[in-house]
């Protein structure tokens, strides 16, 4: 299957992390819904220290245009991250924010 990143939705968050009994630090994180072939969503997330590629969720969590297409994609055994990296995908805030909308936007 030929892959095309047709849309990226990027969400940011801040959360408090306790570093000692009396100190907290504010950490920034992100989560992204990446639409593949205008059909289904894959998800990733991270912060300044780590990134997670969550893969293809079921339609109960999220879907693009069709719950059926999302569920069909989630049942397949995909190793999408390496294939997306070949398209230039990077799982970090800077790359995702530069490509919100999609790779051709």
ChimeraX attribute file (.defattr): number of C-alpha atoms within 10 A of each C-alpha:
attribute: neighborCount
match mode: 1-to-1
recipient: residues
	/A:1	4
	/A:2	6
	/A:3	13
	/A:4	16
	/A:5	20
	/A:6	19
	/A:7	21
	/A:8	23
	/A:9	17
	/A:10	18
	/A:11	14
	/A:12	13
	/A:13	10
	/A:14	11
	/A:15	11
	/A:16	11
	/A:17	11
	/A:18	11
	/A:19	9
	/A:20	8
	/A:21	6
	/A:22	6
	/A:23	9
	/A:24	12
	/A:25	11
	/A:26	10
	/A:27	13
	/A:28	13
	/A:29	19
	/A:30	19
	/A:31	23
	/A:32	24
	/A:33	22
	/A:34	25
	/A:35	22
	/A:36	19
	/A:37	14
	/A:38	14
	/A:39	18
	/A:40	27
	/A:41	29
	/A:42	23
	/A:43	18
	/A:44	19
	/A:45	20
	/A:46	18
	/A:47	18
	/A:48	11
	/A:49	8
	/A:50	10
	/A:51	17
	/A:52	13
	/A:53	15
	/A:54	13
	/A:55	17
	/A:56	27
	/A:57	18
	/A:58	20
	/A:59	19
	/A:60	9
	/A:61	9
	/A:62	17
	/A:63	21
	/A:64	18
	/A:65	12
	/A:66	13
	/A:67	17
	/A:68	15
	/A:69	16
	/A:70	23
	/A:71	18
	/A:72	14
	/A:73	19
	/A:74	18
	/A:75	11
	/A:76	9
	/A:77	8
	/A:78	11
	/A:79	10
	/A:80	14
	/A:81	17
	/A:82	10
	/A:83	13
	/A:84	16
	/A:85	11
	/A:86	11
	/A:87	13
	/A:88	10
	/A:89	16
	/A:90	14
	/A:91	20
	/A:92	21
	/A:93	21
	/A:94	9
	/A:95	12
	/A:96	22
	/A:97	15
	/A:98	12
	/A:99	18
	/A:100	18
	/A:101	17
	/A:102	17
	/A:103	16
	/A:104	10
	/A:105	10
